[in-house]
Amino acid sequence: MTEPAAPSGAPVAHDWRPARFMIIAAHPDDADFGPAATAARWIDAGSEGWLVCCTSGDQGGEDPDADPLVLAALRETEQRAAAAIIGYAGITFLHAPDGALANDLALREQLVREIRTFRPDAVLATDPETVFYKGGGINHTDHRAAGIAAVDAVYPAARNPMAFPWLARSGLEAHRVRRLYLFWSERADTWVDVSATLERKIDALRAHASQIHHPDGLAERIHSWASEEGARIGVAAAEGLRLVVIDDDEDEGPG
């Protein structure tokens, strides 16, 4: 179910929110460059969120002589600080190698474990179909791998008790995620008004000091992107997402 279109056919602000949601990202800072303002809006309204980082970003630097374990520890510390700003209930690092993420059974099992443990109504992940951006650039291979692994973990694995049956036997029963929200998508069809929480997104991004090479222009860049998305629904700032409804019924969320 998508939000009804305005009479003119223009999109309108997406007001449904999940009681519980999980963001699955490849690297520390992906969620904050992605749907962090949406996450903050939902949390402020009473939702509970959990963040999963598949890697710890151990290749996220410019010095080939740097110790990747030291960098990974730094980036985890930065992500924890950013997560506290947004307000997640918790964060999990899966410690997969940066730059080598693969949608394999091992990763999907880890994601299914996370989903069955937290039991979210919605999962947010990078759109795995985005390879080339219309305005130029290529989507990182880890982003694509994390996105498709999240999709495959959500459906069918997390809801199938015979997928990784040892999880069910250990008490992690099958769980049905109702919605997927895909970010960094070239096919966005859903926009969330984040005018009230955009500054929190910027503050969270500032926590990733090792990754922000031009901090003076950060706020301007984020405001510009959010303003472009906001113009689609007539608000000051928005984040665009691609919505996939898996289960649609009347008790799917708080409204």
C-alpha positions as CSV (number, residue, x, y, z in Angstrom):
1,M,0.0,0.0,0.0
2,T,1.4,3.4,-1.0
3,E,0.2,6.7,0.1
4,P,-2.7,8.2,-2.0
5,A,-1.6,10.6,-4.7
6,A,-2.7,14.2,-4.6
7,P,-5.5,15.2,-7.1
8,S,-2.8,16.6,-9.4
9,G,-1.0,13.3,-9.4
10,A,1.9,14.7,-7.5
11,P,3.3,12.6,-4.7
12,V,2.4,13.3,-1.1
13,A,4.3,12.9,2.1
14,H,4.5,9.3,3.4
15,D,3.1,9.2,6.9
16,W,3.0,5.5,7.7
17,R,5.6,4.4,10.1
18,P,6.7,1.1,11.5
19,A,6.6,0.3,15.3
20,R,10.0,-1.3,14.9
21,F,12.4,-0.9,12.0
22,M,15.9,-2.1,11.1
23,I,18.5,-0.4,8.8
24,I,20.9,-2.8,7.2
25,A,23.9,-1.0,5.8
26,A,27.3,-2.0,4.3
27,H,29.5,0.4,6.2
28,P,29.6,2.8,9.1
29,D,28.2,6.2,7.8
30,D,26.0,4.6,5.1
31,A,22.8,4.9,7.2
32,D,23.7,8.5,8.1
33,F,24.2,9.5,4.5
34,G,21.1,7.4,3.7
35,P,17.8,7.5,5.7
36,A,19.0,8.8,9.0
37,A,16.6,11.7,9.1
38,T,13.7,9.3,8.4
39,A,14.9,7.1,11.2
40,A,15.1,10.1,13.6
41,R,11.5,11.2,12.6
42,W,10.1,7.7,13.2
43,I,12.0,7.4,16.5
44,D,10.7,10.8,17.7
45,A,7.2,9.5,16.9
46,G,7.6,6.4,19.1
47,S,9.2,3.8,16.8
48,E,12.1,1.7,17.9
49,G,15.0,1.3,15.5
50,W,18.1,-0.9,15.2
51,L,21.1,-0.5,13.0
52,V,23.1,-3.3,11.4
53,C,26.5,-2.6,9.8
54,C,27.8,-5.5,7.7
55,T,31.4,-4.2,7.7
56,S,33.3,-1.9,10.0
57,G,34.7,0.1,7.1
58,D,38.3,-1.1,7.4
59,Q,39.1,0.1,3.8
60,G,37.7,3.6,4.4
61,G,40.9,5.5,4.2
62,E,43.6,6.9,1.8
63,D,46.8,5.6,3.5
64,P,47.8,2.1,2.3
65,D,50.1,1.8,5.4
66,A,47.3,2.4,7.9
67,D,46.3,-0.5,10.2
68,P,42.8,-1.6,9.0
69,L,42.0,-2.9,12.4
70,V,42.7,0.5,14.0
71,L,40.6,2.2,11.3
72,A,37.7,-0.3,11.9
73,A,37.7,0.4,15.6
74,L,37.7,4.1,14.9
75,R,34.8,3.8,12.5
76,E,32.8,1.7,14.9
77,T,33.3,4.3,17.6
78,E,32.2,7.1,15.2
79,Q,29.1,5.0,14.2
80,R,28.1,4.4,17.8
81,A,28.3,8.2,18.4
82,A,26.2,8.9,15.3
83,A,23.7,6.2,16.3
84,A,23.2,7.8,19.7
85,I,22.4,11.1,18.0
86,I,19.7,9.4,15.9
87,G,18.4,7.4,18.8
88,Y,18.6,3.8,17.8
89,A,17.9,1.2,20.4
90,G,21.1,-0.5,19.5
91,I,23.6,-1.4,16.8
92,T,25.2,-4.6,15.5
93,F,28.5,-4.9,13.6
94,L,28.9,-8.1,11.6
95,H,32.6,-7.6,10.9
96,A,32.6,-8.7,7.3
97,P,35.6,-7.6,5.3
98,D,35.2,-4.1,3.8
99,G,35.3,-4.2,0.0
100,A,34.6,-8.0,-0.1
101,L,31.0,-8.2,1.0
102,A,29.1,-11.0,-0.7
103,N,25.5,-12.1,-0.6
104,D,26.3,-15.6,0.6
105,L,24.7,-18.0,3.0
106,A,26.9,-16.8,5.9
107,L,25.9,-13.2,5.5
108,R,22.2,-14.0,5.0
109,E,22.2,-16.2,8.2
110,Q,23.7,-13.4,10.2
111,L,21.0,-11.0,8.8
112,V,18.2,-13.5,9.5
113,R,19.5,-13.9,13.0
114,E,19.3,-10.1,13.5
115,I,15.9,-9.8,12.0
116,R,14.4,-12.7,14.0
117,T,16.0,-11.2,17.2
118,F,14.8,-7.6,16.8
119,R,11.6,-8.6,14.8
120,P,11.1,-5.3,12.8
121,D,8.0,-4.4,10.9
122,A,10.1,-2.7,8.2
123,V,13.7,-3.1,7.0
124,L,15.6,-0.3,5.2
125,A,18.5,-1.2,2.9
126,T,20.3,0.1,-0.1
127,D,18.6,-0.5,-3.4
128,P,20.6,-3.4,-5.0
129,E,19.4,-2.5,-8.5
130,T,21.2,0.8,-8.4
131,V,24.6,0.3,-10.2
132,F,25.0,3.5,-12.1
133,Y,23.6,6.9,-10.9
134,K,21.8,9.0,-13.4
135,G,23.9,12.1,-12.4
136,G,27.1,10.1,-12.7
137,G,29.0,7.7,-10.5
138,I,28.9,4.0,-9.6
139,N,27.3,2.5,-6.5
140,H,29.9,0.7,-4.3
141,T,29.9,-3.1,-4.7
142,D,29.4,-3.5,-0.9
143,H,26.3,-1.3,-1.0
144,R,24.8,-3.6,-3.7
145,A,25.8,-6.7,-1.9
146,A,24.4,-5.5,1.4
147,G,21.1,-4.5,-0.3
148,I,20.5,-7.8,-2.0
149,A,21.5,-9.8,1.1
150,A,19.0,-7.8,3.1
151,V,16.3,-8.4,0.5
152,D,17.0,-12.1,0.5
153,A,17.2,-12.3,4.3
154,V,13.8,-10.5,4.6
155,Y,12.1,-12.6,1.9
156,P,12.0,-15.5,2.1
157,A,14.5,-16.5,4.7
158,A,13.5,-14.7,7.8
159,R,9.9,-15.8,7.5
160,N,10.7,-19.4,6.6
161,P,11.2,-21.6,9.7
162,M,13.0,-24.2,7.5
163,A,15.6,-21.6,6.4
164,F,18.5,-21.9,8.9
165,P,16.3,-24.2,11.1
166,W,18.9,-24.2,13.9
167,L,17.9,-20.6,14.5
168,A,14.3,-21.6,15.0
169,R,15.3,-24.6,17.2
170,S,17.4,-22.2,19.4
171,G,14.3,-19.9,19.9
172,L,14.6,-17.5,17.1
173,E,11.2,-18.1,15.4
174,A,10.4,-17.1,11.9
175,H,9.5,-13.5,11.5
176,R,7.6,-11.7,8.7
177,V,8.9,-8.2,7.8
178,R,6.0,-6.3,6.2
179,R,7.8,-3.6,4.3
180,L,11.1,-2.9,2.6
181,Y,12.3,0.7,2.1
182,L,15.2,0.9,-0.3
183,F,17.5,4.0,-0.2
184,W,19.9,5.4,-2.7
185,S,17.5,4.3,-5.3
186,E,17.0,5.6,-8.9
187,R,13.4,4.5,-8.6
188,A,12.2,6.3,-5.5
189,D,8.5,6.5,-5.2
190,T,8.0,7.4,-1.5
191,W,9.1,10.6,0.2
192,V,9.3,11.2,4.0
193,D,9.1,14.8,5.3
194,V,12.3,15.2,7.4
195,S,12.2,18.9,7.8
196,A,12.2,18.5,11.6
197,T,15.0,16.0,11.8
198,L,17.4,17.0,9.1
199,E,19.8,18.8,11.5
200,R,20.0,15.6,13.5
201,K,21.1,13.7,10.4
202,I,23.8,16.4,9.8
203,D,25.0,16.1,13.4
204,A,25.2,12.3,13.0
205,L,27.3,12.7,9.8
206,R,29.7,15.0,11.6
207,A,30.4,12.2,14.1
208,H,32.1,10.4,11.1
209,A,35.0,12.7,11.2
210,S,37.4,10.2,9.6
211,Q,35.2,10.1,6.5
212,I,34.1,13.8,6.1
213,H,36.9,15.4,4.1
214,H,35.2,18.7,3.6
215,P,33.2,19.4,6.8
216,D,32.6,23.0,6.1
217,G,30.4,22.2,3.1
218,L,28.6,19.2,4.7
219,A,25.5,21.0,5.9
220,E,25.1,22.9,2.7
221,R,25.3,19.6,0.6
222,I,22.8,17.8,2.8
223,H,20.4,20.7,2.8
224,S,20.6,20.9,-1.0
225,W,19.9,17.2,-1.5
226,A,17.0,17.2,1.0
227,S,15.6,20.4,-0.5
228,E,15.5,18.8,-3.9
229,E,13.6,15.8,-2.5
230,G,11.4,18.0,-0.4
231,A,10.3,19.9,-3.4
232,R,8.6,16.8,-4.7
233,I,6.1,16.8,-1.9
234,G,6.0,20.5,-1.1
235,V,8.1,20.5,2.1
236,A,11.4,22.0,3.1
237,A,13.3,18.7,3.3
238,A,12.6,15.1,2.5
239,E,14.3,11.7,1.9
240,G,13.3,9.6,-1.1
241,L,12.8,5.8,-0.8
242,R,11.6,3.0,-2.9
243,L,8.8,1.2,-1.1
244,V,8.2,-2.6,-1.4
245,V,5.1,-3.8,0.4
246,I,5.4,-7.5,1.2
247,D,2.4,-8.0,3.6
248,D,-0.4,-5.4,3.5
249,D,-3.1,-5.7,6.1
250,E,-4.9,-3.4,8.5
251,D,-2.8,-4.1,11.6
252,E,0.6,-3.6,9.9
253,G,1.7,-0.6,11.9
254,P,0.8,2.4,14.1
255,G,-0.6,4.5,11.3
